[in-house]
Amino acid sequence: MNSSNVTRRGVLGATALGLAGATLGLGFGSAFAQDKIKLRLSSPATPTDQRAVSLTEVFGPAVAGFADFEPHWNASLFKQGTELEAIARGNLEMSIASAQELATIYPEWSIFAAGYLHRDAEHQKKVFAADFTNEMKKKVEDELGVKLLTVMYLGRRQLNLRVDKEIKTPADMAGIKLRMPGTDAWQFLGSALGANPVPIAFTEIYTALQTGAVDGQDNPLPSTKDSKFYEVTKQIVLTSHLVDLNYLAFSKKVWDELTPEQQATVQKAADDAAELGRQRQLKLEGELEQFFKDQGLKVYTPDVEAFRAQVQKAYLESEISKSWPEGMVDKINAL
């Protein structure tokens, strides 16, 4: 099931089912107080992704006194796009969720997936911590049963193409089949960039590029290196069209069963892991342009202002922006 097929009604219905019955080992209260909680995390990220490495190195050991952290990478436990529903049903404890996924359930979350809105990694942190986001986060907790612990920096997304065509403006993207995740928010961004977006799961990108099913993909440079997309592409266009993020999602039901001290430990572990991953990702981004050049790829910066103007215009003139909380764009820009 693609994330684009997860409806608000379906997920919220799943939440009701999940909250109606306690999962084994978590719902028996004090009788099992001495048993460790199992915290399974499912994500399509690779084990060497900076988010994965930081969670394994920092989060797992930090909560080891009362919980067993059990990450499952490469979408090996739940298919990409189904993780939030799994948490809502009580079948999963943690995931790395995107604003685009949340937007399939709550359209207002598409504001955090809009191109050229977040300025950089620090700006992301300020936005997530801002009071004006509290109502949106509480709605996700109350209705979906998902607590968003922290924001994780995924990186500045760049275009990575297997074609030789030089890209300077959005007009040059005409006819380019660009892999984008399957949600409406992602597909819209692909169109706003001037491309023909094609919905393909992350785990299938390499083969799609290799066979020519798509002409390119967009990801932060570390992800492009980590998944070896450079082996089947010819150029990287530094559009920086999205300062991309993820949220560390946690079962609200499990959270409520933790003691205040355990909650504080989980929260600090999440923030510390996110910060380590953020700093590592920023360092990698600074080093990888030369790496890709050494691999024989062309790496260059297009007319970013032309891209920014077209993308922002597309959002503001679309139905998508009508769901955004009034005045929030101005509040985000003012931070």
C-alpha positions as CSV (number, residue, x, y, z in Angstrom):
1,M,0.0,0.0,0.0
2,N,1.4,3.4,-1.0
3,S,1.2,6.2,1.5
4,S,-1.0,8.0,-1.0
5,N,-3.6,5.3,-0.4
6,V,-3.7,5.9,3.4
7,T,-6.8,8.0,4.0
8,R,-7.6,10.0,7.1
9,R,-10.8,8.0,7.6
10,G,-8.9,4.7,7.3
11,V,-6.1,5.7,9.6
12,L,-8.3,7.2,12.2
13,G,-10.5,4.1,12.1
14,A,-7.4,2.1,12.7
15,T,-6.5,4.3,15.6
16,A,-9.8,3.5,17.2
17,L,-9.1,-0.2,16.8
18,G,-5.6,0.1,18.1
19,L,-6.7,2.0,21.2
20,A,-9.5,-0.4,21.9
21,G,-7.2,-3.3,22.6
22,A,-3.8,-3.2,24.3
23,T,-0.9,-4.8,22.6
24,L,0.7,-7.7,24.3
25,G,3.5,-6.8,26.7
26,L,2.4,-3.1,26.8
27,G,-1.1,-3.1,28.2
28,F,-0.9,-5.1,31.4
29,G,0.2,-2.3,33.6
30,S,2.2,-2.8,36.8
31,A,2.1,-6.6,36.7
32,F,4.7,-6.4,34.0
33,A,6.4,-3.2,35.2
34,Q,9.8,-4.9,35.3
35,D,9.6,-6.1,31.7
36,K,11.4,-4.1,29.1
37,I,9.3,-2.4,26.5
38,K,10.1,-3.3,22.9
39,L,10.4,-0.2,20.7
40,R,10.3,-1.4,17.1
41,L,11.0,1.2,14.5
42,S,10.3,0.7,10.8
43,S,11.8,2.9,8.1
44,P,12.8,2.7,4.4
45,A,16.1,4.3,5.3
46,T,19.3,2.2,4.9
47,P,21.3,1.1,7.9
48,T,24.1,3.5,6.9
49,D,21.8,6.5,6.6
50,Q,22.8,9.2,9.1
51,R,19.4,9.1,10.8
52,A,19.7,5.3,11.2
53,V,23.3,5.4,12.5
54,S,22.5,8.2,15.0
55,L,19.4,6.4,16.3
56,T,21.3,3.2,16.7
57,E,24.3,4.8,18.4
58,V,22.5,7.3,20.6
59,F,18.8,6.5,21.0
60,G,19.1,2.8,21.6
61,P,21.7,2.9,24.3
62,A,20.0,5.9,26.1
63,V,16.7,4.0,26.6
64,A,18.3,0.6,27.2
65,G,17.5,0.7,30.9
66,F,13.8,0.2,30.3
67,A,13.4,-0.5,26.6
68,D,14.8,-2.6,23.8
69,F,15.2,-0.5,20.7
70,E,14.7,-2.7,17.6
71,P,15.1,-0.8,14.3
72,H,14.1,-2.3,11.0
73,W,15.6,-0.6,8.0
74,N,15.0,-0.9,4.2
75,A,11.3,-1.1,4.8
76,S,11.8,-4.6,6.0
77,L,9.1,-4.6,8.6
78,F,6.4,-2.3,7.1
79,K,6.1,-1.1,3.6
80,Q,7.0,2.6,3.0
81,G,4.0,4.8,3.6
82,T,2.2,2.3,5.9
83,E,4.1,3.0,9.1
84,L,1.8,5.7,10.5
85,E,-1.2,3.4,10.1
86,A,0.7,0.6,11.8
87,I,1.4,2.9,14.8
88,A,-2.3,3.9,14.8
89,R,-3.3,0.2,14.9
90,G,-1.0,-0.6,17.7
91,N,1.2,-2.8,15.5
92,L,4.3,-0.6,15.6
93,E,6.0,1.7,18.2
94,M,8.1,4.1,16.1
95,S,8.8,5.3,12.6
96,I,10.6,8.1,10.8
97,A,7.6,10.1,9.3
98,S,7.6,12.8,6.7
99,A,5.4,15.9,6.5
100,Q,4.3,14.6,3.1
101,E,2.9,11.4,4.8
102,L,1.2,13.4,7.5
103,A,-0.3,15.6,4.8
104,T,-2.2,12.6,3.3
105,I,-4.2,12.5,6.6
106,Y,-4.0,16.2,7.6
107,P,-3.7,18.4,4.5
108,E,-2.4,21.4,6.6
109,W,0.9,19.5,7.1
110,S,1.7,20.0,3.5
111,I,3.0,23.5,4.5
112,F,6.1,21.8,5.9
113,A,6.6,19.9,2.6
114,A,6.5,23.0,0.5
115,G,9.5,23.8,-1.7
116,Y,11.7,26.7,-0.6
117,L,10.0,27.3,2.7
118,H,12.5,26.1,5.4
119,R,15.7,28.0,5.0
120,D,18.2,25.6,6.7
121,A,18.6,22.9,9.4
122,E,18.5,25.4,12.3
123,H,15.4,27.1,10.9
124,Q,13.7,23.6,10.9
125,K,14.4,23.2,14.6
126,K,12.9,26.6,15.4
127,V,9.8,25.9,13.4
128,F,9.2,22.6,15.0
129,A,9.7,24.1,18.5
130,A,7.5,27.2,17.8
131,D,4.3,27.6,19.7
132,F,2.3,28.0,16.5
133,T,2.9,24.4,15.6
134,N,1.6,23.0,18.9
135,E,-2.0,22.7,17.8
136,M,-1.1,20.7,14.7
137,K,1.1,18.3,16.7
138,K,-1.6,17.9,19.4
139,K,-4.1,17.0,16.7
140,V,-1.9,14.2,15.5
141,E,-1.5,12.9,19.0
142,D,-5.2,13.1,19.9
143,E,-6.6,11.7,16.7
144,L,-3.9,9.5,15.2
145,G,-2.2,8.3,18.4
146,V,1.2,9.4,17.1
147,K,3.5,11.7,19.1
148,L,6.1,13.6,17.1
149,L,9.2,13.6,19.3
150,T,11.7,15.6,17.3
151,V,12.5,16.9,13.9
152,M,15.3,15.2,11.9
153,Y,17.3,16.9,9.2
154,L,17.3,14.9,6.0
155,G,19.1,17.5,3.9
156,R,18.8,19.8,1.0
157,R,17.2,17.9,-1.9
158,Q,19.0,18.1,-5.2
159,L,18.1,16.8,-8.7
160,N,20.0,13.7,-9.7
161,L,19.6,12.8,-13.4
162,R,20.6,10.1,-15.8
163,V,20.2,12.3,-18.8
164,D,22.9,14.7,-20.2
165,K,20.5,17.6,-20.8
166,E,21.7,20.7,-18.9
167,I,19.1,22.1,-16.5
168,K,19.2,25.9,-15.9
169,T,15.5,26.8,-15.3
170,P,12.3,24.9,-14.7
171,A,11.5,25.1,-18.4
172,D,14.5,22.7,-19.0
173,M,12.7,20.1,-16.8
174,A,10.0,19.6,-19.4
175,G,9.6,15.9,-20.3
176,I,11.9,14.8,-17.5
177,K,10.4,11.7,-15.7
178,L,11.3,12.5,-12.1
179,R,10.9,9.9,-9.4
180,M,9.0,11.3,-6.5
181,P,7.3,9.4,-3.6
182,G,3.7,8.6,-4.2
183,T,1.9,11.1,-2.0
184,D,0.0,14.1,-3.5
185,A,2.3,16.5,-1.8
186,W,5.4,15.0,-3.3
187,Q,3.9,14.7,-6.7
188,F,2.9,18.3,-6.6
189,L,6.4,19.4,-5.8
190,G,7.7,17.4,-8.8
191,S,5.3,19.1,-11.1
192,A,6.1,22.5,-9.6
193,L,9.8,21.9,-10.5
194,G,8.7,21.5,-14.1
195,A,9.1,17.7,-14.3
196,N,6.7,14.8,-14.9
197,P,6.6,13.2,-11.5
198,V,6.5,9.4,-11.3
199,P,5.6,7.6,-8.0
200,I,8.1,5.0,-7.1
201,A,9.1,3.6,-3.7
202,F,12.6,4.5,-2.4
203,T,13.7,0.9,-2.4
204,E,13.0,0.7,-6.2
205,I,14.8,3.9,-7.3
206,Y,18.1,2.3,-8.3
207,T,16.5,-0.2,-10.6
208,A,14.2,2.5,-12.1
209,L,17.2,4.7,-12.9
210,Q,19.2,1.7,-14.2
211,T,16.4,0.6,-16.6
212,G,15.3,4.1,-17.7
213,A,11.9,3.9,-16.1
214,V,12.7,7.3,-14.8
215,D,15.1,10.0,-15.9
216,G,16.1,11.1,-12.4
217,Q,15.4,11.3,-8.7
218,D,15.7,14.0,-6.0
219,N,17.3,13.4,-2.7
220,P,19.8,15.0,-0.4
221,L,23.4,14.3,-1.5
222,P,24.2,11.9,1.4
223,S,21.1,9.7,0.5
224,T,22.2,9.7,-3.2
225,K,25.7,8.5,-2.2
226,D,24.4,6.0,0.4
227,S,22.1,4.3,-2.0
228,K,24.6,4.5,-4.8
229,F,22.4,6.3,-7.2
230,Y,25.5,8.0,-8.7
231,E,26.3,4.6,-10.3
232,V,23.4,5.0,-12.7
233,T,23.2,8.8,-13.2
234,K,25.2,11.4,-15.0
235,Q,24.6,14.8,-13.2
236,I,23.5,16.5,-10.1
237,V,21.7,19.8,-10.3
238,L,22.0,21.8,-7.1
239,T,18.5,23.2,-6.9
240,S,18.2,22.9,-3.1
241,H,14.4,23.0,-3.7
242,L,13.5,21.5,-0.4
243,V,15.3,21.6,3.0
244,D,13.9,18.2,3.8
245,L,12.9,16.9,7.2
246,N,11.5,13.9,9.0
247,Y,9.8,13.5,12.3
248,L,10.7,10.8,14.8
249,A,7.2,9.4,15.4
250,F,6.3,7.5,18.6
251,S,3.2,5.7,19.7
252,K,1.2,7.9,22.0
253,K,-0.2,4.8,23.7
254,V,3.3,3.6,24.6
255,W,4.3,7.1,25.6
256,D,1.5,7.4,28.0
257,E,2.5,4.1,29.7
258,L,6.0,5.4,30.4
259,T,6.9,7.1,33.7
260,P,7.7,10.8,33.6
261,E,11.3,9.9,34.1
262,Q,11.2,7.5,31.2
263,Q,9.4,10.0,29.0
264,A,12.2,12.5,29.7
265,T,14.8,10.0,28.8
266,V,13.1,9.1,25.5
267,Q,12.7,12.8,24.6
268,K,16.3,13.6,25.3
269,A,17.5,10.5,23.5
270,A,15.4,11.5,20.5
271,D,16.7,15.1,20.5
272,D,20.3,14.0,20.9
273,A,20.1,11.4,18.1
274,A,18.5,14.0,15.8
275,E,21.2,16.6,16.6
276,L,24.0,14.1,15.9
277,G,22.4,13.0,12.7
278,R,21.9,16.7,11.7
279,Q,25.5,17.6,12.3
280,R,26.8,14.6,10.4
281,Q,24.5,15.2,7.5
282,L,25.5,18.8,7.2
283,K,29.2,17.8,7.2
284,L,28.5,15.2,4.5
285,E,26.7,17.6,2.3
286,G,29.7,19.9,2.4
287,E,32.0,17.1,1.2
288,L,30.0,15.3,-1.4
289,E,30.0,17.7,-4.3
290,Q,33.6,16.8,-4.9
291,F,32.9,13.1,-4.4
292,F,30.3,13.1,-7.2
293,K,32.6,15.0,-9.5
294,D,35.3,12.4,-8.8
295,Q,32.8,9.7,-9.8
296,G,32.4,11.4,-13.2
297,L,29.2,13.3,-12.6
298,K,28.6,16.8,-13.6
299,V,27.7,18.9,-10.6
300,Y,26.4,22.5,-11.1
301,T,24.0,25.1,-9.8
302,P,21.1,26.2,-12.0
303,D,19.2,29.5,-11.8
304,V,17.9,28.8,-8.3
305,E,15.9,32.1,-8.2
306,A,14.0,31.0,-11.3
307,F,13.1,27.7,-9.6
308,R,12.2,29.4,-6.4
309,A,9.9,31.8,-8.1
310,Q,8.1,29.1,-10.1
311,V,7.7,26.7,-7.1
312,Q,6.4,29.3,-4.7
313,K,4.0,30.7,-7.2
314,A,2.7,27.1,-7.9
315,Y,2.0,26.5,-4.2
316,L,0.4,29.9,-3.5
317,E,-1.9,29.5,-6.5
318,S,-2.9,25.9,-5.7
319,E,-5.6,24.2,-3.6
320,I,-2.8,22.9,-1.3
321,S,-2.1,26.3,0.3
322,K,-5.8,26.8,1.1
323,S,-5.4,24.1,3.8
324,W,-2.5,25.9,5.5
325,P,-3.2,27.6,8.8
326,E,-3.8,31.3,8.3
327,G,-0.7,33.4,8.8
328,M,1.6,30.5,9.3
329,V,3.8,31.2,6.3
330,D,4.5,34.7,7.7
331,K,5.2,33.2,11.1
332,I,7.6,30.7,9.6
333,N,9.4,33.4,7.6
334,A,9.6,35.6,10.7
335,L,11.6,33.0,12.7
